[in-house]
C-alpha cells in the first residue's frame, strides 16, 4: 500500500462505560482504529485507563471533553447545581445565547485535562468534545485558552467536526446532523489555527442511533469523499447495563464494533487504499 493515504479513525467515549472501553481497547490491539478520546470525568476512565497504556505508541489518545454526561470533577453550581451535567438539549440554547458560566467551564476544562495527565503522564494528543460541545460559544474560547496556557500549541491538535458542504451532501447518512454541526463549528478551525493548533480537514462518521442503517453502510459512506486531512469518528463498544443507563446509542455501538473487527472493514480499507494513522 505504498500509495495509500492516511486517515484517522477515532473511537469516541473511552471511559463512558466498561463495555465501551473494552471494545475500544480490542480494536486498538487489532489495528482497527488509530485514535480514541477519553471522558476523564466518568468513573470508567480510571478503571480502564491502564488498558490504554500499552497502546500509547500505536494510537493517538486524546481528551473527549465532556459537559453533558455524568458529573463534573468539581463543583459547578451554575451549570450543574444538582451535581450532574445538563443534557445537550438544555446546554445548547444557553451556549448559543452566551449564557454559560465561563468561569465554571474554564475550571472544569482544567480538571478534565488534569485527570488525563495524572493517569497517562502526558498531555492528550488531541482534544475534541462529547456531542461536539468543544466548538460551542463560551466553551470554545475557554478550551483554546486553557490549552494555550499549558503550552500545548503545536503539540495537541483539535478536532474540527465540520466538512465542506459538497462532501457532506455526497454522504446521505447523517447528512442533516452533519450540516447542523458544521454551522455550530463555523470559525472553529480559524480560531484554533490562530492560536497555533492544527486541525483535521475533512470530517465524517455521522450515523443514526438505531439500526435503521447497517454499520457497513455507515462506514462505506464515512470513508468516502474524504478531505485532505481526514478524520472519521466512530462509537463502538460492548453493551452493558452501565451503558444502557447512560446512553441511548446502545445496539449501534455493538454493530459498529463487530463491523470494525470484520474482514469486510479490512477489505474496505484495502480497496480504497486507506491506512489508519494516529496523526495527519
C-alpha positions in Angstrom: 0.0 0.0 0.0 2.8 2.4 -0.9 0.3 4.8 -2.5 -2.2 4.6 0.4 -3.3 7.7 2.2 -3.7 8.3 5.9 -7.0 8.7 7.7 -7.6 9.0 11.4 -10.3 6.7 12.7 -11.2 7.9 16.2 -13.4 5.9 18.6 -15.2 8.4 20.9 -16.3 7.8 24.5 -13.5 5.8 26.1 -14.4 5.6 29.8 -18.1 6.1 29.3 -18.8 2.5 30.3 -16.6 -0.5 30.8 -18.1 -2.3 27.8 -17.3 0.7 25.5 -13.7 0.9 26.9 -13.1 -2.8 26.4 -14.3 -2.7 22.8 -12.1 0.3 22.0 -9.0 -1.4 23.5 -9.7 -4.6 21.5 -9.9 -2.6 18.3 -6.7 -0.7 19.1 -4.9 -4.0 19.7 -6.1 -5.2 16.3 -5.0 -2.1 14.5 -8.6 -1.3 13.6 -8.6 2.2 14.8 -6.0 4.9 15.2 -7.3 7.2 17.9 -9.6 7.4 20.9 -11.0 10.2 23.0 -11.3 9.7 26.8 -14.1 11.0 29.0 -12.0 11.7 32.1 -14.8 12.8 34.3 -16.5 9.4 34.1 -15.8 6.7 36.7 -14.9 4.3 33.9 -11.9 6.4 32.9 -9.8 5.4 35.9 -11.0 1.9 35.8 -9.9 1.3 32.2 -7.2 3.8 31.5 -4.4 1.3 32.4 -5.5 -0.8 29.4 -4.6 2.1 27.1 -1.0 2.4 28.3 0.3 -0.4 26.1 -1.3 1.3 23.1 0.2 4.8 23.6 2.7 4.3 20.8 0.1 2.8 18.5 -2.9 5.1 18.7 -3.5 8.7 19.5 -5.2 9.2 22.9 -7.0 12.4 23.4 -9.4 14.2 25.7 -13.1 13.9 24.8 -14.2 17.0 26.7 -17.5 16.2 28.4 -20.0 18.7 29.7 -23.3 16.7 29.1 -22.9 13.3 30.7 -22.2 12.2 34.2 -20.9 14.6 36.9 -18.2 17.3 36.8 -15.0 16.7 38.6 -15.6 19.8 40.8 -18.4 22.0 41.9 -20.3 23.8 39.2 -23.2 25.4 41.0 -24.5 27.3 37.9 -24.1 24.7 35.2 -24.7 21.6 37.3 -26.4 22.6 40.5 -27.6 19.1 41.2 -24.1 17.7 40.7 -25.0 16.2 37.2 -24.3 17.8 33.9 -27.2 19.1 31.8 -28.1 17.2 28.7 -27.3 18.7 25.3 -30.7 20.0 24.6 -30.6 22.1 27.7 -26.9 23.2 27.3 -27.1 24.1 23.7 -29.5 27.1 23.8 -27.6 28.6 26.8 -24.4 28.2 24.8 -25.9 29.9 21.8 -27.1 32.8 23.9 -23.7 33.0 25.6 -25.3 32.3 29.0 -23.0 29.5 30.1 -20.8 30.3 33.2 -17.4 30.9 31.6 -15.5 30.6 34.9 -17.0 27.3 35.8 -16.4 26.0 32.2 -12.8 27.0 32.3 -12.2 25.3 35.7 -13.8 22.1 34.6 -11.7 22.0 31.4 -8.7 22.3 33.6 -9.9 19.5 35.8 -10.5 17.1 32.9 -7.1 17.9 31.4 -5.5 17.3 34.8 -7.3 14.0 35.2 -5.9 12.9 31.8 -2.3 13.9 32.6 -2.5 12.4 36.1 -3.3 9.0 34.8 -1.3 8.8 31.5 1.6 11.0 32.5 1.4 13.1 29.3 -0.8 15.6 27.6 -3.6 14.4 25.3 -2.6 14.0 21.7 -5.7 15.9 20.7 -8.9 17.4 22.2 -12.4 17.1 20.9 -15.8 17.2 22.6 -18.6 14.8 23.6 -21.5 15.7 21.4 -19.1 18.3 19.8 -19.5 20.7 22.8 -16.0 22.0 22.3 -17.0 24.1 19.4 -19.8 25.9 21.2 -19.7 29.6 22.2 -18.1 30.2 25.7 -16.7 26.6 25.7 -14.7 27.2 22.5 -12.6 30.1 23.7 -12.2 28.7 27.2 -10.8 25.5 25.7 -8.4 27.2 23.3 -7.2 29.5 26.1 -6.7 26.6 28.6 -4.6 24.6 26.1 -2.6 27.6 25.0 -1.8 28.5 28.6 -0.4 25.0 29.1 1.9 25.4 26.1 0.1 22.7 24.2 0.0 24.6 20.9 1.9 22.7 18.2 1.7 19.6 20.4 -2.0 19.0 20.6 -4.4 19.0 17.7 -8.1 19.9 17.8 -11.0 18.2 16.1 -12.9 20.3 13.6 -16.3 18.5 13.3 -17.2 20.2 10.0 -16.6 19.4 6.4 -17.2 21.1 3.1 -20.8 21.3 2.1 -20.2 19.4 -1.1 -18.7 16.5 0.8 -21.5 16.4 3.3 -24.1 16.4 0.6 -22.5 13.4 -1.1 -22.9 11.4 2.2 -26.7 11.0 2.8 -26.4 9.1 6.1 -26.5 11.6 8.9 -26.4 14.5 6.5 -28.8 16.7 8.5 -26.8 16.2 11.6 -23.6 16.9 9.8 -24.9 20.2 8.4 -26.1 21.3 11.9 -22.8 20.6 13.5 -21.0 22.3 10.6 -23.0 25.5 11.3 -22.2 25.3 15.1 -18.5 24.8 14.3 -18.2 27.8 12.0 -15.0 29.6 12.7 -13.6 27.0 15.0 -10.7 25.9 12.8 -9.8 29.5 12.1 -9.7 30.3 15.9 -7.7 27.1 16.5 -5.1 27.9 13.8 -4.8 31.5 15.1 -3.8 30.1 18.5 -1.2 27.7 16.9 -3.3 24.5 16.9 -3.6 22.1 14.0 -6.9 20.6 13.0 -8.2 17.9 10.7 -9.5 18.9 7.3 -12.4 16.7 6.5 -14.8 15.0 9.0 -17.3 12.2 8.7 -18.9 9.4 10.6 -22.3 10.7 11.5 -24.8 7.9 11.9 -28.3 7.2 13.3 -28.5 5.9 16.8 -30.7 3.0 15.8 -30.0 0.2 13.4 -32.0 1.7 10.5 -28.8 1.8 8.5 -26.2 -1.0 8.7 -22.8 -0.4 10.2 -21.3 -1.5 6.9 -23.2 1.2 5.1 -22.3 3.8 7.6 -18.5 3.2 7.3 -18.6 2.7 3.5 -20.0 6.2 3.3 -17.9 7.7 6.1 -14.7 6.6 4.2 -15.8 8.3 1.0 -15.3 11.9 -0.2 -12.5 12.4 2.3 -10.8 15.7 2.9 -7.1 16.4 2.7 -6.5 15.5 6.4 -9.5 13.3 7.1 -10.9 12.2 10.4 -13.7 9.6 10.8 -15.4 9.3 14.1 -17.0 6.1 15.4 -18.7 4.9 18.5 -18.0 1.1 19.0 -18.5 -0.8 22.2 -19.9 -3.8 24.1 -23.4 -3.3 25.6 -23.6 -3.5 29.4 -26.0 -2.2 32.0 -23.8 0.8 32.7 -24.0 1.9 29.1 -27.8 1.3 29.0 -28.2 3.7 31.9 -26.1 6.4 30.3 -26.7 6.5 26.6 -29.5 5.7 24.1 -26.9 4.7 21.5 -26.6 1.1 22.5 -27.1 -1.5 19.9 -25.5 0.6 17.2 -22.3 0.5 19.2 -22.1 -3.2 19.1 -22.9 -3.2 15.4 -20.0 -0.8 14.8 -17.6 -2.9 16.9 -18.5 -6.1 15.1 -18.0 -4.4 11.7 -14.7 -2.8 12.6 -13.4 -6.2 13.6 -14.6 -7.9 10.4 -12.7 -8.8 7.3 -15.2 -6.6 5.4 -13.7 -3.5 7.0 -10.2 -4.6 6.3 -11.2 -5.2 2.7 -12.8 -1.7 2.5 -9.5 0.0 3.6 -7.5 -2.1 1.1 -9.9 -1.4 -1.8 -9.8 2.4 -1.1 -6.0 2.4 -0.4 -6.5 3.8 3.1 -4.2 3.4 6.1 -5.3 4.1 9.6 -2.8 6.5 11.2 -2.7 8.3 14.6 -1.7 11.6 13.1 -2.1 13.6 9.9 
